[in-house]
Amino acid sequence: MRASLASSIAVTCAAVLALPVSLAAPAAATAPPAVAALPPGPEQLPGSTQSLPLEALDGSVRGFGGTGADPAERGLARRDVRPFSLVGVVWDDPAAALHGSVQVRTRATGGGTWSEWQDVETHNDEHGADPETTEGAARALKGSTAPLWVGDSDGVEIRVRGEEQLPDGLRLELVDPGAEPAGAAPGARAAAVPAGPSAAEAAASSVNSQLAPYGAGWIPALSKEETEVSFRHFPQAAKAAQAARPPQAAPAKAAPVAAAAAKPYIGPRPKIITRKGWGADETLREKGFVYTKSIKAAFVHHTATGNNYTCRQAPSVLRGIYRYHVKSSGWRDFGYNFAVDKCGNIYEGRAGGVAKPVLGAHTLGFNTNSMGVAVIGTYSKSNPPAAVLTAVAKLTAWKLGLHGVNPTSTTYLTSGGGNLYKKGTKVKLRTISGHRDGFATECPGARLYGKLATARTSSAKYQGRL
């Protein structure tokens, strides 16, 4: 996978049809709306990022203890800053690791109250695109910690201590996700928007156009029967369904009859909030979409952004992570294919069409022929809510079902290289795996990882296999 992009197909959205299968099909019946002649100006786009270089700690910063300046410590003293809600640390070399600890304190906007020191997850190098892909070799890439959601804040203090030499170019990233887009949430503070969609917005919407109207904030749920009917409209999808069922011998003297279409093992399509629905600024990401050949497995992650958010804030958290992935870390787009909040709402992640095999940047070494599902929060010591497991089961029952994949089975993926499997190794993995199954990492947190067996069983039941 890291050696070439032969397994990935890069196409522009004009050539992509967002059907409930990943294969070619007739074009949509309606044309996309007219796009604005020019993209919206900077003053119309929500969100911003403040990037502050870290300094050697001195007496003005409460460090980790000891006396005098420590070359293994960096930080910033308490200071007033423009409003932000998400923090992270980046550095120059994406191949370098930050071995040590990162802690921040923040001040709630308008309140004057400072938080306690909060840990920022430093081990984030297991995420991202595979190094020898176009995205993975991009010159804009930075090393980065996981982002941390801190809520509306206007003051910050940070301290970083390395167990070995710290990477060069350490910077604190303060991300303001921006106001909710107009119409995204009733009663929410709305940002100014242009009169018509930009080309990037039209592109992101058009790849889902046969699942929902252009510009829709969500893709509606379907019943199992409705999902099966739409699935059977496409010969190659029906072939996948037939291959998923064991062959049955015909009766000895049966008269020739037309072969009945195999009933697919697929779960009902769940409601999915689109990028438009959570307010993604489509001008941030790179143009066009990149695809892999198929979806053979789903990797479950946690975002490690903390659990201190409400479900109403989840779209803001996503906008913050998206901006951090693209503007701070140098990725082409949001890394995960889907996201799930603590209330069980499902969100479209990386652009390219929810029913298409979009190449993500979620599981280093195993992005090809897989999908990444990120649960918003940190589940190392906290149990995931039941709604999270239900959402993961429903999403995988539908998306894996489009490719004839049994959620309780195993498959083989070829490693693109990592700290568990050498490049080129064919690895047997569960079709619903945790991130740690493909890379030595704590993700998706011990508590969430321990619940994946339940999610697999539920997913298979939604598909009608159990």
N, C-alpha and C positions, 0 to 999 in steps of 0.2 A: 504493500500500500504506500509506503514511504518512498519506494523506488520510482514510482511513476504514477501518472494519473490515468492510466489505461482503464482502470476500473471505475472511473468517474466521468460523467458526461456533462460538460459545461454548455449550457444553452441560455439564450435570453428568453425572457418571459413570453415574447411573441411566438416562440416555438414550443411553449410549454402549455399543456392542457390540463387543467386541474380537475381530473376525474377521480372517482373513488377507487381507482386502480393506478398503478404506476406505469401503465403501458399506453401506447399510442391509441387514440380514439378520435371520433369525429369532433370537429371544432365546435365551440360554443355557439349557440344560436344568436346570441346578441353580441354587439360590438362594445368594446370598452368606452367609457365616457370620454369626451374631449378633455385633453389635459391642458393645464395652464401653459402659456407660452414660456414663462419663466418660473423657476422654483421660487418658493417664498423667501423673502429676505431674512437675514439673521434675526432681526427684531421680531419676526413672526414665529420663529422656531422655538419650541419649549426646551428648557434645560440648558445647563452650562457646566463646565468643569474648571475648577481652580487647581493649578498644579504648583506645589510649593517645594523647593529643594530642602532636604533635611540637612541639619547642621550638627557639628560636634556638640555634645552636651556639656553644659557648664553649670554653674550654681543656680542659674535662672530656671533650669528645668529639673524637675524631680525625677532623677534617674533611677536606676535599679539598685542603688546602694554604692558604697565605696567612696573614696575621696579622689578629687582631681579628675581631669579629663581622661576618658577611656576611649582609645581608638576603635574599640569594638562597639561603641554606642553612638547613635545618632538620634536626633529628635528636633522638636520645636517647642519653645515655651508657649504658655497660654497666650492666645491672641484672638482678636476679633477678626472675623472673615465674613464674606458674603454668605447668604443662606445656602445650606446644603443638607442632604439627608443620607448620603452614602459615602463611605470612605474606603480607601485602599492605598497600597504602596506599590510603586513600580520602580524598575531600574533598567539600565541600558541593555544588558546582555540577556536575551531570553533563555539562553542555555545555562545561565548561572542560577544557582539556588540560594535562597536566603535561609540559612540554618540558624535559627535563633528565635527570638520572640518579638512581636510587635504589639504594642498596647496603645490605646487612644482614650482620651477623655473628651467629652463634648459638652457644650452648653446649649440647653434648650432655647429655641428662639423666643426672645421676649421675656423669658422667665428668670434668667440669671442663675439658674441651678445647674451645677456641673454634675455630670454622671460619675460613677466610679470608673476605675480603669477597666477597659474591655479588651479582651484578646482578639486579635485579627489572625485568621488562619493563614499561615505562611506557605503551606505546601499546596501550591496551585499549579505546579508545572505538569501534573498528570492530566490536566485539561488542555484543550487547545487542538489546533490542526496538526496533522502529521508533518514532520519537518521537511520532507522532500516534495510535498504538494506545493502548489502555487501559493496558497495561503500560509502554509507553514514556513515558507522560505521568504516571506515578505520582509522588506527592510524596515517596515514600520513596527515590527513586533518588539514588545518589551517583556521583560520578566515582571511578574506581578504576584501579589498576594490575592487571596480571595477577597471580594468586597464585603463590607460590613454595613448593614442598614442601622442607622442611629436615629432616624427621625429628624424632624425639622430642627436645625441647629444653626447657630451663628458664632460659635466659638469652638476652638479645638486646641488640644495639647497632645503630643505624640512622643513616644520613646521606643527606640529600636535597639535591641542588643543582639549581637551575633555570637554564636558559639565558635565561629571561625571568622575569617575576614569577610566583611560585608561587601555585597556587590557595589559596583560604582554607579553613580547617578541616581541615588535613592531620592524619590520624590513622593510627597503626600498628595493624593488625588482626592479632591472634595467635589462630589457630584451632586448637582441639583437636578432632579429628574424633570422639573418643570411642572406647570399646571396641567390638570386634566384637559384633553382636547375637547372642543365643543361637542356636546352630546354624548360624551363617553360615560358620564355618571351624573344623574339628575342632582342638581343642587351643588355640584362641585365647582370649585374655582376654575373657570374656563380660560384657555389661552386663545389668543387671536389666531385665526387660521385663514389661509387664502380662499378666494371664492371658489376655485376649482381644484381638483387633485393635480399634484405634480406628476410627471412621468413616472417617477419612482413609486409613488402611491398607487397609480393605476396599474403598474406592473405587479406590485405585491398583491393587489386585490384580484387581478385578472386570473391568476393561477388557481384561485378558488371559485371562479365564476360559475362553475356548474354545480357547486355545493351551496352557494349563497349569492344573493344579488351583489353587484358591484358596490363597494364601499360599505358592506355590511359589518356591523360590530361583532357579530358572532355567526357561526355556522350552526344551524338548528340541529337538534337531536332527531334521530329517526328510530322508529321501532325496529325490532329484529326483522320482522317481515318486510318492512320498507327497505331496510339495508340489503336483505337478500335479493329482493327484486332488482334493485339498482345494480347490484353486483353481477347478476346473471345476464345483464345486457351486453357484457363484453366477453367475447369468446375466450380470450387468453386467461381472463380471470376465472371463468368457468373451468378451464383446463386445470388451473391450479387447485380448484376445489375438488375436481375429480381425482387428481393425483394425491390429494390428502386423505382420500378414503380408500380402504382396502378393496381390491377387486372382488367381485361376486360372480360366481358361475351362473350362467343363464339356465333356465329350466330345460330339461332334455328335449322336448319336442315343441318348444314354444314357437309360435308363429312370429315372423319378423315384425318388429314394431319400431317406431321411431325412438331413438335413445332419449331418455329423459335427462334433463340437465341435472347435474349433481347438486344437491343442496349444500351450499358452502358452510364451512365452519367459520363463522364470523359473528362477532358481537355487534349489537346495535350501535350505530354511530352516536357517540356522545356529543353534547353541546360543546363547541370549542370557541372560545373568545379569540377573535382574529387580532392581528397586529394593529389594525385600525381600531379595534375595540379597546386595546390597552394603551393606545396612543404612541405607537412607535414612530419616530421621526425617520422616514424612509430615505431622507437625504444623507443620513449618517453612514449607512452601509455601502459596500461596493455595489456597483451595478451588476445586473444579471444574477443568475442562480447557478449553483453547481450541484450535480446529482451523482449518486452512486447507482449501481445496477439494480439492487433489490434491498429488501429489509429482511434479514435473517434472524436478528436478535434485537432486543431492547435493553439498554443499559440505564439503570436507575441511579440517580444522583441526589444529593442535597446541595443547595447553593452555598451553605455555610455562612449565610448572611445574618444569622440569628433569627429568633422567633418573636422579636419585639415589633410585630407589625399586625395591623388588623386586615381582614380580608378586603375591606374597602380600600386599603392602601396598597394592596398587591399590584395593581397596575403601575403605581409609582415605583415600587420596588423593581419591577421588570424594566421600566424605562431607565432606572438608575443602573441596573446590571448591564443592560444593552449599551448604554453610553460608556460604561467602564470597559466592557469588552472591546468596543470599537475604538473609542477616542484615547483611552488610557493604555490598553493592552495591545492595540494594533491589529485586532482580528477583523475579518471582513464583515462580520455580522454577529448577532447574538449567538452564543455557542451551542445552546441546546435546541433540539428540534421541538420540544414541548416543555411547558412548565405547569405545575400543579400547586395551588395555594393550600393553606391549612384547612380551608372550608371545602376543598374538593373541586374548585373551579379549574377547568383545563384551558390553557392558553396556547395559541400558536407561537412557536419560537422562531427559529431561523426561517427567513423568507424563502419561498419556492413552491408552496402548496402543501397543505396538510396531508393530502392523499398521495403525494409524490415522495420518492426516495431521496430526500434532500440530504446532501453530505454535510454533516455537522462538524463541530469542533468540541467534542465533549469527552471522549475517551481516547487519550493518546495511544496510538497503535492499533485501535480498533474502530475507527470512524467509518471505514468502508463497509457497506452492506449492513449497517446498523442504524439505530435511532437512539437519541439520548433524551431521557425524561428527567427533568430537574424538579424536585420538590423544594419549594421556597422555604428555607429555614435551616436549622441545624439540629440534627437528630442523633448526635453522639450520646447524649444522656437523657434526651427527652423522647418520649414515645410519639410516633406519628399518629394524628387523629384517624379515626376509622374512615372519615370522609376522604382522606388522602389515599388510603389503600383501595377504597372503592373506585376512586378516579383513575388510579394507575391500572387497576384491573380492567375497567371499561375501555380506557384508551388503548391498551395493548390488545384486548380482545378484538377491537375493530381494526387497528392498524396492522397488527401481525396477521389478522385474518385476511386482509387484502392480498397477502402474499402466501396464503396457505400454511402459515406457521402455527404449530401447536405450542401454546404458552407453557406447557409442562414438559416439553421435550428438550433436546439438546441439538446443537448445530456446530459446525466447524467454521471458524474465521481465521484468516491468515494475519499474523501479527505484523504490524509495520515497525515493530521495535519498541521496547520499553524495559522496565526494571523487573518484570516477571518472565517475559517471553522474548527471545531473540527475534530479530527481523526475519520473516519468512517462515516462522514456525506455525504449523497448523494446530490450532488450539480448540479443544472441545469445550464449549460453553453452554450454559443453560440459555434458552431463548429469552428468558427474562433474567438478566444478571444484574448484580450490583457492580458499581464502578470498580470496586476492589477485586473483582474476579478477573479483571484484565490488567490491573496495575496495582502495585503495592501502595495502597492509600487507605486512609480511614474512611473516605467517602463510600457509601452514602450515610455514614454514621452507623454505629453498632445497632441502635434501636430500630432504625428503618430497615437495615439489612436483615435483621432477624425476623422481619415481617414479610419478606419477599415470597416465602413459601405460601403464605396465605393469599398473596396477590396472584400468584401463578394459578392456584386452584380456582379462585374466583374468576380469573380471566378465562380459563378453560370452560367453566360453567356458562359464562356469557356467550361463548362460542358454540355451546351446545354439545361439547365433547363429554361432559360428565352429567 
